[in-house]
Amino acid sequence: MKIIVTGGLGFIGSSFVKLCVEKGNHVVVIDKMTYAADKNRLKGYNYDLVQKDICDDVKFACEKADYIVNFAAESHVDNSISNGLPFIKSNIEGTFNILEIARTIPNLKKFIQISTDEVYGDIINKPPSKTTDIIIPSSYYSASKAAADGLVQSVGRTYNLPYLITRTCNNFGDNQHNEKFLPTIYNSIKKNKSIPIYGDGSQVREWIWVEDNVKEIYNLMLNSTGIHHIGSRDRWENKELIQLIANILEKKVKFKFVKDRLGHDKKYALESDNIITKSITDYLREKYG
């Protein structure tokens, strides 16, 4: 099969590319190579690379594709608060452009949109989000992802394009960019630096091993359509997870409580039934213990 993977040099996208290549597929990665992309993630893997923005004309790379999987996105929430325009360009306009290409490809089996639990907004004092719940995004990032999901659904209905939207939680695993939560916390604790904590640190996030996530995406790509959750039910308050890492490293943690982020959601959680093979506790003990 020929599988187009946008954002395939990012953390989650590259893990998906590895799986696709290992299963004998012809993979074409479209990636504009921003700061979060890293070719070293795919060292030793056989794939084709098209260094282009998904807002560009990349139809030539998608010819005779069986599947298009759209991982490409601006995803750092703090950055979206300070400057939302790149998120609108990449996450909305970029998705629109790829969809316009997708609906012209003969025999395309499916368009897969990679989304997030953040589209549901804050669910404090509510049960885990269902795929039928109303989406109430709280940042330019989550709003742009919600808009992209809507574009996929509309193209699916109007042009009869088979689609899959996967909404997942926070991913953990090797080769994350240093700006992300876990690498930042690890590096700060190792260097005995104080760790800034938004508000009181009680924000709850759900965590899934990236390998479990991409395996489920691949399975759903082949077998399902519509909106699906990929969760873990492994939920932690931010300050509890930081303390866990400190305990594993046998270090004292220095919290520095700072003013909470604008529009900061207190809790995300997904209703899901997929199987996970590694918890974040197991991963952290293996990696840092």
URURHU-V837040 format. One record per backbone hydrogen bond with DSSP energy under -1.0 kcal/mol. NH is the residue of the N-H (numbers start at 1). CO is the residue of the C=O. If there is no record, write none. Layout:
nh = (NH;NH)
co = (CO;CO)
This chain:
nh = (3;4;5;6;7;10;14;15;16;17;18;19;20;21;22;23;24;25;26;28;29;30;31;37;38;41;42;43;45;48;50;52;56;58;62;65;66;67;68;69;70;71;71;80;81;82;83;88;89;90;91;92;93;94;96;97;98;99;100;101;102;103;104;105;108;109;110;111;112;113;114;115;117;119;120;121;123;126;129;133;143;144;145;146;147;148;149;150;151;152;153;154;155;156;157;158;159;164;165;166;167;170;172;180;184;185;186;187;188;189;190;191;192;193;195;197;199;201;204;205;207;208;210;213;214;215;216;217;218;219;220;221;222;223;224;226;228;230;236;238;239;241;242;243;244;245;246;247;248;249;251;256;258;264;268;271;283;284;285;286;287;288;289)
co = (26;67;28;69;30;7;10;11;12;13;14;15;16;17;18;19;21;20;1;3;48;5;50;34;9;38;39;40;42;27;29;50;53;56;59;62;2;2;110;4;112;6;69;76;77;78;79;84;85;86;87;88;88;89;92;93;94;95;96;97;98;99;101;102;105;66;66;162;68;164;70;166;168;116;117;118;267;123;269;130;139;140;141;142;143;144;145;146;147;148;149;150;151;152;153;154;155;111;226;113;228;206;208;177;180;181;182;183;184;185;186;187;189;188;254;256;258;198;266;236;234;170;172;209;210;211;212;213;214;215;216;217;218;219;220;163;165;167;205;203;201;237;238;239;240;241;242;243;244;245;246;195;197;261;204;129;279;280;281;282;283;284;285)
